[in-house]
Amino acid sequence: MNGTQPIRPSLWHCLIGATNSLTHVVVPGQIDLPLQRGEKYTVFFERESVVNGKTYSTTGTLKGEL
């Protein structure tokens, strides 16, 4: 063991995750998102994912800020 301890989210983070909904979008693709002006949003970029039983993988990167 290298002396480091695993990071575990607190119960609070688990509860927040249970109350917020996430929209999964396969890109390239298209979906309408009801975004509101002035609100902040977070985009999670997954290099590998499974959607409806199909595996997606990319070596691409995500840059920039809107």
GULO-428587 format. One record per residue (C-alpha): residue number from 1; x, y, z; residue in three letters. Coordinates in steps of 0.02 Angstrom, whole numbers. Layout:
N
{resi NUM, u X, v Y, w Z, resn ALA}
...
//
This chain:
66
{resi 1, u 0, v 0, w 0, resn MET}
{resi 2, u 66, v 173, w -42, resn ASN}
{resi 3, u -6, v 262, w 110, resn GLY}
{resi 4, u -148, v 348, w 18, resn THR}
{resi 5, u -328, v 323, w 66, resn GLN}
{resi 6, u -470, v 307, w -59, resn PRO}
{resi 7, u -584, v 458, w -78, resn ILE}
{resi 8, u -764, v 419, w -36, resn ARG}
{resi 9, u -906, v 541, w -66, resn PRO}
{resi 10, u -1005, v 593, w 85, resn SER}
{resi 11, u -1185, v 539, w 106, resn LEU}
{resi 12, u -1234, v 718, w 64, resn TRP}
{resi 13, u -1163, v 700, w -113, resn HIS}
{resi 14, u -1258, v 537, w -137, resn CYS}
{resi 15, u -1421, v 620, w -87, resn LEU}
{resi 16, u -1392, v 766, w -205, resn ILE}
{resi 17, u -1359, v 643, w -346, resn GLY}
{resi 18, u -1524, v 555, w -310, resn ALA}
{resi 19, u -1624, v 717, w -324, resn THR}
{resi 20, u -1543, v 790, w -480, resn ASN}
{resi 21, u -1579, v 720, w -652, resn SER}
{resi 22, u -1448, v 697, w -786, resn LEU}
{resi 23, u -1479, v 692, w -973, resn THR}
{resi 24, u -1368, v 570, w -1066, resn HIS}
{resi 25, u -1329, v 628, w -1244, resn VAL}
{resi 26, u -1231, v 526, w -1371, resn VAL}
{resi 27, u -1129, v 643, w -1481, resn VAL}
{resi 28, u -1136, v 667, w -1625, resn PRO}
{resi 29, u -1322, v 671, w -1599, resn GLY}
{resi 30, u -1464, v 788, w -1563, resn GLN}
{resi 31, u -1574, v 826, w -1414, resn ILE}
{resi 32, u -1672, v 976, w -1351, resn ASP}
{resi 33, u -1616, v 1035, w -1179, resn LEU}
{resi 34, u -1722, v 1161, w -1083, resn PRO}
{resi 35, u -1578, v 1275, w -1031, resn LEU}
{resi 36, u -1612, v 1441, w -945, resn GLN}
{resi 37, u -1515, v 1602, w -977, resn ARG}
{resi 38, u -1404, v 1649, w -830, resn GLY}
{resi 39, u -1400, v 1473, w -757, resn GLU}
{resi 40, u -1239, v 1372, w -744, resn LYS}
{resi 41, u -1231, v 1195, w -812, resn TYR}
{resi 42, u -1101, v 1057, w -800, resn THR}
{resi 43, u -1055, v 944, w -946, resn VAL}
{resi 44, u -980, v 774, w -905, resn PHE}
{resi 45, u -869, v 707, w -1045, resn PHE}
{resi 46, u -856, v 518, w -1042, resn GLU}
{resi 47, u -721, v 432, w -1143, resn ARG}
{resi 48, u -811, v 265, w -1127, resn GLU}
{resi 49, u -995, v 237, w -1094, resn SER}
{resi 50, u -1135, v 113, w -1122, resn VAL}
{resi 51, u -1304, v 180, w -1180, resn VAL}
{resi 52, u -1450, v 63, w -1211, resn ASN}
{resi 53, u -1332, v -85, w -1215, resn GLY}
{resi 54, u -1215, v -9, w -1345, resn LYS}
{resi 55, u -1035, v 35, w -1298, resn THR}
{resi 56, u -964, v 203, w -1353, resn TYR}
{resi 57, u -781, v 251, w -1343, resn SER}
{resi 58, u -678, v 401, w -1400, resn THR}
{resi 59, u -500, v 465, w -1392, resn THR}
{resi 60, u -560, v 643, w -1424, resn GLY}
{resi 61, u -548, v 789, w -1304, resn THR}
{resi 62, u -666, v 925, w -1247, resn LEU}
{resi 63, u -602, v 1105, w -1238, resn LYS}
{resi 64, u -677, v 1274, w -1215, resn GLY}
{resi 65, u -802, v 1370, w -1117, resn GLU}
{resi 66, u -968, v 1444, w -1171, resn LEU}
//
